[in-house]
Structures are given as C-alpha cells and as structure tokens.
Amino acid sequence: MVSEFTPVSQRGAMLAINNAIATSAGLFGPYVMGSVVQNAINAGATAADGYMHGFMICGIVALGCGLVGMLFLRPQHEAARFARSAVPMPIAAE
C-alpha cells in the first residue's frame, strides 16, 4: 500500500521506513510479553494467566490499529493528492 500512493522519488525511503517499523515488533514483542507474564506471576497469578492477559492486549492493539487504518487510510485519495502536487520529472535528452 505504501508504494501505491508514495511518489516515485520517495518510494524507496518510505518502504524502508515501513519495514523498519514493522520489524521492530521482533525486538520489542518478546520483552513486552515477558514483562506482562512476569507481572502476572509477581501478582500471584499463573504464567497461563499472564499469557492470556498478554494476548488480550495484543488483540486489543491489533483491533484498534485496524480500525484506525480503516478510518484514515485512503490510497486512492492520497495518490490523487500526490499527483496534483507532484513536480514533473525532467526528461533526459537522448
């Protein structure tokens, strides 16, 4: 979707930024889940309760982000907006 509405001159940078943000879940996900499970154990619950709580948080975040995406992401609108404001690329002389 990023490449659909990003101008050609910025497409590589936007794809790199998108990939960097998406792969950061691999760094922070285990730490956050481990913290949730550890806090549940410290509060007297079982590890299974901690995992259930962690997955509930993950589901709520995914649902919330999905709703925000459905409300605000309009690729056709963004592509038209970029097309109106785009500076024409110079044509190289042959």
Sequence and secondary structure as in RCSB ss.txt:
>XXXX:A:sequence
MVSEFTPVSQRGAMLAINNAIATSAGLFGPYVMGSVVQNAINAGATAADGYMHGFMICGIVALGCGLVGMLFLRP
QHEAARFARSAVPMPIAAE
>XXXX:A:secstr
 HHHHS GGGHHHHHHHHHHHHHTHHHHHHHHHHHHHHHHHHTT  HHHHHHHHHHHHHHHHHHHHHHHHHH  H
HHHHHHHHHH         
